[in-house]
Amino acid sequence: MKISELRELTQEELQQKLNDFAEELFNLRFQKALNRLENPKRIPKVKRNVARIKTLLTQRAQETK
């Protein structure tokens, strides 16, 4: 996802996306361990999305202080 798309989401929606991406990352790592991973390039993309969402959540938390 692009950062511009993420900025349009509410706090709750971002939290839900973060949970979804974290679960997907867990599943991808599990598949990798079992040598059943079809698209290994997906792991860095998911990790990048998790980092983007965490950054946005941190920025929003600091803005409210």
Rosetta silent file (secondary structure, phi, psi, omega in degrees, C-alpha in Angstrom):
SEQUENCE: MKISELRELTQEELQQKLNDFAEELFNLRFQKALNRLENPKRIPKVKRNVARIKTLLTQRAQETK
SCORE:     score description
SCORE:     0.000 S_00000001
   1 L     0.000  149.454  177.087    0.000    0.000    0.000 S_00000001
   2 L   -84.998  152.933 -178.742    1.066    3.538   -0.615 S_00000001
   3 H   -63.349  -32.373  178.908    1.544    5.931    2.261 S_00000001
   4 H   -65.956  -35.759  177.205   -1.045    8.280    0.769 S_00000001
   5 H   -67.840  -38.295 -178.278   -3.637    5.513    0.910 S_00000001
   6 H   -70.704  -33.633 -179.310   -2.763    4.780    4.514 S_00000001
   7 H   -65.128  -23.838 -179.089   -3.011    8.433    5.577 S_00000001
   8 L   -78.993  -13.686 -176.408   -6.669    8.470    4.547 S_00000001
   9 L   -83.327  154.877  176.588   -7.547    5.674    6.991 S_00000001
  10 L   -79.880  171.919  179.799   -8.770    6.187   10.535 S_00000001
  11 H   -59.167  -43.366 -178.999   -6.867    5.042   13.617 S_00000001
  12 H   -67.284  -39.968  178.940   -9.027    1.918   13.962 S_00000001
  13 H   -65.927  -38.508  176.827   -8.649    1.022   10.296 S_00000001
  14 H   -64.008  -41.993  178.956   -4.881    1.386   10.551 S_00000001
  15 H   -62.428  -40.355  178.325   -4.820   -0.861   13.591 S_00000001
  16 H   -65.205  -43.557  177.672   -6.870   -3.471   11.711 S_00000001
  17 H   -61.331  -41.117  179.243   -4.541   -3.280    8.687 S_00000001
  18 H   -61.093  -44.012  177.960   -1.557   -3.676   11.020 S_00000001
  19 H   -63.040  -41.448  179.884   -3.082   -6.814   12.531 S_00000001
  20 H   -63.648  -45.529 -179.887   -3.843   -8.201    9.070 S_00000001
  21 H   -67.534  -36.495  178.581   -0.326   -7.577    7.781 S_00000001
  22 H   -64.702  -40.082  177.846    1.234   -9.023   10.940 S_00000001
  23 H   -66.666  -41.640  178.415   -0.828  -12.178   10.528 S_00000001
  24 H   -63.435  -40.470  178.908    0.114  -12.412    6.853 S_00000001
  25 H   -63.656  -40.981  176.316    3.790  -11.983    7.730 S_00000001
  26 H   -59.393  -46.604 -179.367    3.529  -14.778   10.289 S_00000001
  27 H   -64.358  -39.272  178.751    1.952  -17.065    7.701 S_00000001
  28 H   -64.932  -41.394  178.199    4.582  -16.183    5.090 S_00000001
  29 H   -65.854  -37.283  177.869    7.400  -16.941    7.534 S_00000001
  30 H   -64.617  -44.291  177.555    5.734  -20.216    8.448 S_00000001
  31 H   -62.669  -38.370  179.654    5.457  -21.160    4.762 S_00000001
  32 H   -63.580  -40.646  179.901    9.099  -20.240    4.260 S_00000001
  33 H   -64.214  -31.007 -179.665   10.134  -22.527    7.110 S_00000001
  34 L   -92.333    5.486 -177.887    8.222  -25.379    5.469 S_00000001
  35 L    57.540   38.683  178.325    9.693  -24.593    2.023 S_00000001
  36 L  -120.400   16.071 -177.528    6.217  -23.947    0.631 S_00000001
  37 L   -78.267  120.826 -177.273    6.586  -20.242   -0.044 S_00000001
  38 L   -83.509  -37.637 -176.332    5.416  -19.430   -3.578 S_00000001
  39 L  -127.773   90.220 -176.975    6.388  -15.749   -3.711 S_00000001
  40 L   -66.549  -19.282  179.481    9.423  -14.920   -1.536 S_00000001
  41 L   -74.514   -9.597 -179.729    9.345  -11.265   -2.621 S_00000001
  42 H   -72.424  -30.981 -177.009    6.082  -10.807   -0.722 S_00000001
  43 H   -59.626  -51.066  179.091    7.833  -10.901    2.683 S_00000001
  44 H   -63.216  -32.572  178.792    9.731   -7.578    2.274 S_00000001
  45 H   -65.701  -42.311  179.784    6.610   -5.894    0.902 S_00000001
  46 H   -67.929  -41.319  178.188    4.557   -6.941    3.914 S_00000001
  47 H   -62.106  -38.231  178.923    7.330   -5.884    6.306 S_00000001
  48 H   -65.474  -41.102  178.333    7.480   -2.486    4.600 S_00000001
  49 H   -64.415  -39.937  177.905    3.713   -2.059    4.975 S_00000001
  50 H   -61.627  -43.766 -179.698    3.931   -2.925    8.669 S_00000001
  51 H   -64.618  -40.940  178.828    6.666   -0.319    9.128 S_00000001
  52 H   -61.586  -44.328 -179.011    4.660    2.324    7.273 S_00000001
  53 H   -66.174  -42.930  178.838    1.603    1.731    9.426 S_00000001
  54 H   -62.927  -37.661  177.669    3.612    1.786   12.658 S_00000001
  55 H   -63.283  -45.117  178.739    5.230    5.044   11.572 S_00000001
  56 H   -62.820  -42.106  179.532    1.844    6.629   10.882 S_00000001
  57 H   -63.265  -39.268  178.524    0.464    5.458   14.225 S_00000001
  58 H   -66.572  -43.007  178.702    3.495    6.925   16.009 S_00000001
  59 H   -61.536  -43.920 -179.753    3.179   10.227   14.161 S_00000001
  60 H   -65.491  -36.812  178.691   -0.488   10.504   15.013 S_00000001
  61 H   -65.513  -38.022 -179.390    0.201    9.724   18.669 S_00000001
  62 H   -73.262  -30.116  179.025    2.813   12.487   18.829 S_00000001
  63 H   -67.311  -32.617 -176.946    0.499   14.990   17.140 S_00000001
  64 L   -79.351  -12.894 -179.107   -2.136   14.524   19.820 S_00000001
  65 L   -80.779    0.000    0.000    0.325   15.274   22.637 S_00000001
